[in-house]
Amino acid sequence: MGNADGAGTGLTPERAELISIAEALERYSTCAWDDDAMVLAAENDLDEEFISPSRWPKLSPTELAREDCSLAEYDPSVPIRWVRAWSLTRRVPVLVPAISVYLHMPYESESERFTRGITTGAAVHSDVRTAVLGGLLEVVERDAIAMVWLQRLRLPELAVDPERLDPVTREYYRVGTSTDLRVRLFDATTDFGIPVIYAVQLSDADPTLAQVVAATCDIDPDRALGKIYRELSSLRVALRGYVSAYAGRELDPAKVSVVGGAVHNGARARRDVFDFLLEGERPSYGLEGMPALPAGADPLDTAVSRLAERGAEVLVADITTDEARQVGMRAVKVLVPEAMPVSFVHGERFLGTQRLYDAPRAMGHPSHPEDAINPEHQPFA
């Protein structure tokens, strides 16, 4: 499948290098599995606690009926592969579908085609709790990204006072606002109650990448802000390398395209597809208006509890490889079956997932039915 690569951004070369190595290790870890450690069975034949694929995001009947759809409806009577994980919500061991944990894993039964392997929720760190929190925050972030775009949520805008930022975040903010690029920041926090910042970076001097979007999630809104400027700086560099490759190309709704939608919607002529974010009146407030971590609270326990309050379960699988363990690192894959994924296949956006329609109402937004979902390609990459 090619190289397992990683990208890193930081205020120093050493920090950027470390992050890039960690991300490469994370990607590698999602592609290394042990067939002998798996359980092959239909769910009705299992004698251990399991998390059924029926709880995962679903394609709608309209999506499944497409001739070019490569996914399928889950059949509980057909055996699939399972791996062991841990429910942080209920504090019990569980079996989860292996196809939801690993990347580039070939399907071995038609029933495994209920989803695609994705990197969302994978994380590495020398401290396992920090790794788990990082993976969980990414799942919450991607859930928000999907709903913002699909439901065209009119998010509140964030106004930043640099003097109120901590020194590290203030430096990221200074660097991120030191060019002619303009950044509009929005509060994309969902009903999960964990701060998510959604950003649209605008350029009037770059007609090919006039709009670039990014999002970050963190228990601390200050850190989320620092991360958003870090993400935007590396993302613009990465997308620049794809502009010529995608020039004039028509996007195929049946194929995976991680950067295709971002490059397509980056053209200046496409700015109107962002009108639901950029135009019209909306509430505006500072970072202090976002949810905060209670004094003395544990970040991971708080995040798990907030998801549990919304009926979502947090699961974690240990995917630590020998190579990671030898250098003192732990790799995990965090799963939240109830969360919306970001799909890079336009024809497979999991529009049959009930959360896509329930969560906007819980957040105080209108909820659009499937036939009114945003028809434009996802601009996140």
C-alpha positions in Angstrom: 0.0 0.0 0.0 3.0 2.3 -0.2 4.7 4.2 2.6 3.3 4.7 6.1 4.1 8.4 6.4 3.5 11.2 8.8 3.5 15.0 8.9 4.4 17.3 11.8 4.2 21.0 12.5 5.6 22.9 15.5 7.2 26.1 16.6 10.6 24.3 16.5 12.1 21.9 14.0 12.6 19.3 16.7 9.0 19.4 17.8 7.8 19.1 14.2 10.1 16.2 13.5 8.9 14.4 16.6 5.2 14.8 15.7 5.9 13.5 12.1 7.7 10.4 13.4 4.8 9.7 15.9 2.2 10.1 13.2 4.1 7.7 10.9 4.3 5.2 13.7 0.6 5.6 14.3 -0.3 4.9 10.7 2.1 1.9 10.6 0.4 0.5 13.8 -3.0 0.6 12.1 -1.7 -1.7 9.4 -0.2 -4.4 11.6 -2.6 -7.1 12.8 -2.4 -10.7 14.1 -4.8 -13.0 12.4 -4.3 -15.6 15.1 -5.6 -13.1 17.8 -8.9 -12.6 16.0 -12.2 -14.4 16.5 -14.1 -15.4 13.4 -17.8 -15.8 14.1 -21.3 -14.6 13.4 -22.4 -12.4 16.3 -25.1 -14.9 17.3 -22.5 -17.5 17.9 -20.3 -15.4 20.2 -20.2 -16.3 23.9 -18.3 -13.0 24.8 -19.6 -9.5 25.1 -19.4 -7.8 21.7 -20.3 -4.5 20.0 -22.4 -5.3 17.0 -21.7 -3.6 13.6 -25.4 -2.7 13.7 -24.5 0.1 16.0 -22.0 1.6 13.5 -22.8 4.5 11.1 -25.0 3.2 8.2 -25.3 4.0 4.6 -28.9 5.0 3.6 -30.9 2.8 1.3 -30.4 5.4 -1.4 -26.6 5.1 -1.0 -26.7 1.3 -0.9 -28.7 1.2 -4.1 -26.0 3.0 -6.1 -24.5 0.8 -8.8 -21.0 1.9 -7.9 -21.5 1.5 -4.1 -18.8 -0.9 -2.8 -20.2 -1.2 0.8 -23.0 -3.5 1.9 -25.6 -3.8 4.6 -24.4 -5.8 7.7 -25.8 -9.3 8.0 -25.5 -10.6 11.6 -25.8 -14.2 10.4 -22.6 -14.0 8.4 -19.2 -14.5 10.2 -16.8 -11.6 10.5 -13.5 -11.1 12.3 -13.5 -9.7 15.8 -10.7 -8.3 18.0 -10.6 -7.6 21.7 -11.0 -4.1 23.1 -12.1 -2.4 26.3 -15.2 -0.3 27.0 -14.1 2.8 28.9 -17.8 3.6 29.4 -18.8 0.3 31.0 -15.3 -0.8 32.1 -15.6 -4.3 30.6 -13.8 -6.2 27.9 -15.6 -6.5 24.6 -15.1 -7.8 21.1 -15.3 -5.2 18.2 -15.2 -5.7 14.4 -11.6 -6.0 13.3 -12.4 -4.1 10.1 -13.2 -1.0 12.2 -9.8 -1.1 14.0 -7.3 -1.6 11.2 -6.5 0.1 7.9 -6.0 -1.6 4.5 -7.5 -4.8 5.8 -9.0 -6.8 3.0 -12.6 -7.9 3.4 -13.0 -11.6 4.1 -16.8 -11.7 4.1 -19.6 -9.6 2.5 -20.8 -8.7 6.0 -17.5 -6.9 6.8 -18.4 -4.3 4.0 -20.5 -2.3 6.4 -17.6 0.2 6.8 -14.2 1.2 5.6 -11.0 1.2 7.6 -10.0 4.7 8.6 -7.2 6.3 10.7 -9.7 8.3 12.8 -9.2 7.4 16.5 -5.6 6.1 16.1 -3.0 7.6 18.4 0.4 7.0 19.8 2.1 8.3 23.0 4.5 7.2 25.7 1.6 7.5 28.1 -1.4 5.3 27.3 -4.0 7.5 28.8 -2.7 10.5 26.8 -2.9 8.3 23.7 -6.4 7.3 24.4 -7.5 10.9 25.0 -5.9 11.9 21.7 -7.7 9.2 19.8 -11.0 10.1 21.4 -10.7 13.8 20.7 -10.0 13.0 17.0 -13.2 10.9 16.9 -15.2 13.8 18.4 -13.6 16.2 15.9 -14.4 14.1 12.9 -18.0 13.7 14.1 -18.3 17.5 14.2 -16.7 18.0 10.8 -19.1 15.6 9.2 -22.2 17.2 10.7 -21.1 20.8 10.0 -20.7 20.1 6.3 -23.5 17.7 5.7 -26.1 19.7 7.7 -24.6 23.1 6.7 -24.7 24.2 10.3 -24.6 28.0 10.9 -22.0 27.9 13.6 -21.4 30.7 16.1 -18.2 32.7 15.3 -15.3 32.9 17.7 -13.6 36.2 18.5 -10.0 35.8 19.8 -8.4 38.1 22.3 -4.6 37.4 22.1 -4.0 38.8 25.5 -6.1 36.2 27.1 -4.3 33.3 25.5 -1.6 31.2 27.3 2.0 31.9 26.0 2.3 28.9 23.7 -1.1 29.4 22.1 -0.4 33.1 21.7 2.7 32.3 19.7 0.8 29.9 17.4 -1.9 32.6 17.0 0.8 35.2 16.2 2.4 33.1 13.6 -0.9 32.0 12.1 -2.2 35.6 11.7 1.1 37.1 10.5 0.3 36.8 6.8 -2.3 38.0 4.3 -4.3 34.8 4.9 -7.5 35.5 6.9 -9.0 32.9 9.2 -12.6 32.7 10.3 -13.1 30.6 13.5 -16.3 28.9 14.5 -17.5 27.0 17.6 -18.3 23.5 16.2 -18.8 22.0 19.6 -21.5 19.3 19.3 -23.9 17.9 21.9 -20.9 15.8 23.1 -19.8 18.9 25.0 -16.1 18.8 24.1 -14.7 21.9 22.5 -14.3 21.8 18.7 -13.0 24.7 16.6 -13.8 24.8 12.9 -11.8 27.2 10.7 -12.0 28.5 7.2 -8.7 30.0 6.0 -9.3 32.6 3.2 -6.9 33.9 0.6 -7.6 36.6 -2.0 -4.2 36.2 -3.5 -4.3 32.4 -4.1 -7.1 31.6 -6.6 -6.4 27.8 -6.4 -6.5 27.5 -2.6 -8.7 30.5 -1.7 -10.6 28.4 0.9 -9.0 25.8 3.2 -10.8 24.3 6.1 -9.5 22.6 9.3 -10.9 21.6 12.7 -9.5 20.6 16.0 -10.9 19.2 19.2 -9.4 19.6 22.7 -10.8 19.6 26.3 -9.0 23.0 26.6 -10.3 25.6 24.0 -6.9 27.4 24.2 -5.0 24.3 23.1 -7.7 23.7 20.4 -6.9 27.2 19.0 -3.2 26.5 18.9 -3.8 23.3 17.1 -6.0 24.8 14.5 -3.3 27.2 13.4 -0.8 24.4 13.4 -3.1 22.3 11.2 -3.8 25.1 8.8 -0.1 25.8 8.2 0.7 22.2 7.3 -2.5 21.6 5.4 -1.9 24.4 3.0 1.6 23.1 2.3 0.3 19.6 1.7 -2.6 20.7 -0.6 -0.3 22.8 -2.7 1.4 19.6 -3.9 -2.0 18.3 -5.2 -3.3 21.3 -7.0 -1.8 20.6 -10.4 -2.6 16.9 -10.1 -6.3 17.6 -9.6 -6.6 20.5 -12.0 -9.6 20.0 -14.3 -10.2 16.5 -12.9 -13.9 15.5 -12.2 -14.3 13.9 -8.9 -15.5 10.3 -8.9 -18.2 9.9 -6.2 -17.4 6.2 -5.9 -13.7 6.5 -5.2 -11.7 7.4 -2.1 -10.2 10.9 -2.4 -8.7 12.3 0.8 -7.6 15.6 -0.8 -9.9 15.8 -3.9 -12.7 17.6 -2.2 -10.4 20.0 -0.5 -8.6 21.0 -3.7 -11.9 21.1 -5.7 -13.5 23.5 -3.1 -10.3 25.5 -2.7 -10.8 27.3 -6.0 -11.9 31.0 -5.6 -14.9 30.3 -7.8 -16.2 27.8 -5.2 -16.4 30.3 -2.3 -20.1 30.4 -2.5 -20.4 26.8 -1.2 -19.1 28.1 2.1 -21.8 30.8 2.4 -23.6 29.0 5.3 -20.4 29.7 7.3 -19.2 33.0 5.9 -22.4 34.9 5.3 -25.3 36.0 7.5 -25.6 37.0 11.1 -24.7 34.6 13.8 -23.8 34.7 17.5 -20.2 35.7 18.3 -18.2 35.2 21.5 -14.7 34.4 22.8 -13.1 31.1 23.7 -14.5 31.5 27.2 -17.9 30.9 25.8 -16.9 27.3 24.9 -17.3 24.4 27.3 -14.4 24.1 29.8 -12.8 21.4 31.9 -14.0 21.6 35.5 -11.3 22.5 38.0 -9.4 19.4 39.1 -11.2 17.1 36.7 -9.4 14.3 34.8 -9.6 15.1 31.0 -10.1 11.5 29.8 -12.7 10.7 32.5 -14.5 13.9 31.7 -14.6 13.2 27.9 -15.8 9.7 28.4 -18.6 10.9 30.8 -19.8 13.6 28.4 -20.2 11.1 25.6 -21.9 8.6 27.9 -24.5 11.3 28.8 -25.4 11.4 25.1 -25.7 7.6 24.9 -22.3 7.1 23.2 -19.9 4.4 24.2 -16.1 4.8 24.1 -14.1 1.7 23.1 -10.3 1.3 22.8 -8.2 -1.4 21.2 -4.5 -1.8 21.9 -2.7 -1.8 18.5 0.8 -1.4 19.9 3.4 -3.0 17.6 6.7 -4.5 18.6 8.5 -1.5 17.1 6.4 0.9 19.2 6.8 -1.0 22.4 10.6 -1.2 21.9 10.9 2.6 22.0 8.4 3.0 24.9 5.4 4.0 22.9 1.8 2.8 23.0 -0.6 2.8 20.1 -4.4 2.6 20.4 -7.4 2.8 18.2 -10.4 4.6 19.9 -13.9 3.8 18.6 -17.2 5.4 19.2 -19.9 3.5 17.3 -22.4 6.3 17.6 -20.2 9.0 16.1 -20.4 10.2 12.5 -17.3 9.5 10.4 -15.8 11.8 7.8 -16.1 9.9 4.6 -13.8 10.6 1.7 -16.1 8.7 -0.7 -18.8 11.1 -1.7 -21.3 8.4 -2.6 -20.8 6.7 0.8 -21.4 9.4 3.4 -23.3 7.2 5.9 -26.5 9.2 5.5 -28.5 6.5 7.2 -27.0 7.3 10.6 -29.6 8.7 13.0 -27.2 10.9 14.8 -26.8 13.0 11.7 -30.4 14.1 12.1 -30.8 14.1 15.9 -27.6 15.9 16.9 -28.2 19.2 15.1 -31.5 19.6 17.0 -29.8 18.8 20.3 -27.3 21.6 19.4 -30.1 24.1 18.6 -29.8 23.9 14.8 -32.4 22.9 12.2 -32.1 19.3 11.0 -32.3 18.7 7.3 -33.6 15.4 5.9 -31.5 13.3 3.6 -32.7 14.9 0.4 -31.6 18.3 1.7 -28.1 17.2 2.8 -25.3 19.3 1.4 -24.6 17.9 -2.1 -21.0 19.3 -2.3 -17.9 17.3 -1.7 -16.3 17.3 1.7 -13.6 20.1 1.8 -11.8 18.6 4.8 -8.6 16.7 4.1 
